[in-house]
Amino acid sequence: MDKVFIGLGSNLDEPLAQLKKALAALKKMNDSQLINVSHFYRSLPMGPQDQPDYINAVAELKTKLSAEQLLGALQKIENEQGRVRQQRWGPRTLDLDILLYGNEVINTERLTVPHYGMKERNFVLYPLSELINGDFNIPNMGTMKKLLASCSIDGLQRLDA
């Protein structure tokens, strides 16, 4: 089984409830096992600022699914929770991104792993850092410790819920 990390985000239709529902769906996903989940974080929106703040988290899974199969399963969960793709970085009920898939580097038409934007996104790095060691080397990016040192925590708030 491969160890994978999934970024979760929502800013529409009760975002905290959306993430909890998504985690329940991840727990039931075939050929996969939900191992751990970070705290939830409130973050400022990327892109258009005329939208609500996001709630984000990172989940750790073990899976027998290929990266492409996993992507399909995650998109199915997004669609079941009302995801509509209208605007890049726009508001959404649910966003599920494959951040890391083992130590693999994947570049296909549908998928880039490690996730291309994670090194600039505090709402990805800080929750992810709860689940992996600071010395962990993210392929083509460097250690978690190094990435955190160059990524401001400004605008990010850990939630206790």
N, C-alpha and C positions, 0 to 999 in steps of 0.2 A: 504494500500500500504506500502511496506517495503522501507526504505531508504537504498540505496546501494552506494558504492564508487567503481569506476572502475579506475584502473591504465592504462594509455595509453603510448605506447612507439613505436618508429620507428627510424631506422637509414639507411634505403634504399629507393631509388626511391622518392626523395623529401620528407623527413620526416615530415616537417611542413605541407605540403599539405596532407600527409597521415593522420595525426592527425585531421586536419580540416574535411577531408572526413569521417573519423570515427565518429567524433562528429555529423556530419549531419546524419549519419546512426543511431546513438544512439537517436537522436531527433525524428526519424521516427519509432523507434522500437515499436511494438505492446505492449499494456498493460503497457507502461512505459512512464515516462516523464523526460526529461533532466532538472534538476533544476539549476545547477551551474557548472562552470569549473574553475580550477585553472589557473594561468599563465602557460606558456610553459617554460620548463627548458632544457638547454643543459647539458648532463651528459656524463661522460666517460663510455666506455663499461665495462660490467662485463665480466668475463671470458676472451676469446681471445682478446688481445689488438690490433690485426692487422685488425681492422674493424673501420668504421666511428663512431664518437660520436653519441649519441642518442638525440632525442627530446622526452621529457616526459611531462605528465600532469595527472591530476586526475579529473574525472567527478563525479558529484553527481546526482543520479537518484532516482526517486520513481518508484516502479514497483509492478505489481501484479504477475509477473512471479516467479515461484519457483527458488531457487538457481541453480538447474540443468537445468531448462528451460532457465534461463538467460545465463548460461555458453554456452549452445547450440547456442543461438542467437549471443553471442559475437564471438564464433568460426566461425559462418557463415559470419559475417562481416569481420573477419580476412581473411578467405578464398576468399571472394569476392575482397579483396584488395591484393591478390597475396601472402598470407602468405604460406611459405614452411617451414616445420619443418625438418631441416637437422642436425643441430648442437646445443647442449645445450648451451645456452647463446651466440649463434652465431647471425650474422646479420639477420635482419628481416624487412619486409615492415611494419608490424603492430603486436603489441602485446597488447591484452586487457585482463587484470586480474581483477577478483573480489577481491577487497581488504577487504571490509567489507560488510556484508549482515545483516542489522539491528544490533542487539547485538548477533546474532547467532554464535555458534561455530559449524563448519561443518567439518567433516573428513570422506570423502568417497574415493573410488578408483579414482574418477575423480576430486575431488575438496577438497581443504583445505581452510577454512575461519575462522578467519582472515588469509590473505595470509601469508604463512609460512616465507617468507623472508623479509617482509616489515620493520621489526624493524632495520635491518642493511642497508637499502637502502635509502640513502638521496634523490634519485630521486623519491621516493614514499612519504617519510615522509614530506618533505618540501612543495610539492604541496598540499598534504592532509591537512597539518596544516593550509592552507589558507581557508579550507572549514569546519573545525571543531574546537571547542573550545579546548584550551590547557588543560583543566581539564577533557576532554572527556576520559573515560577509555576504552581502546581497550581490549576486552576479552583476557585473558591469557598473556597480554603484559604490561599493565600499562597505565598511562596517556600519552597523546600526548606530554605534556611538558617534562615528564621524558624521553620519547623516543628521542625527539629532543636533549635533553641535552647530550645524549650518542651517537649521530650520527653526525659526522663531515660534514660540508657543503663543504669541499674541493672537487674540481673538478665539482661543480655544479654551473651553471650560469643561473639566471633568464633572460628570454628573454622578450622584451617589445612588440614583434609582436603579 
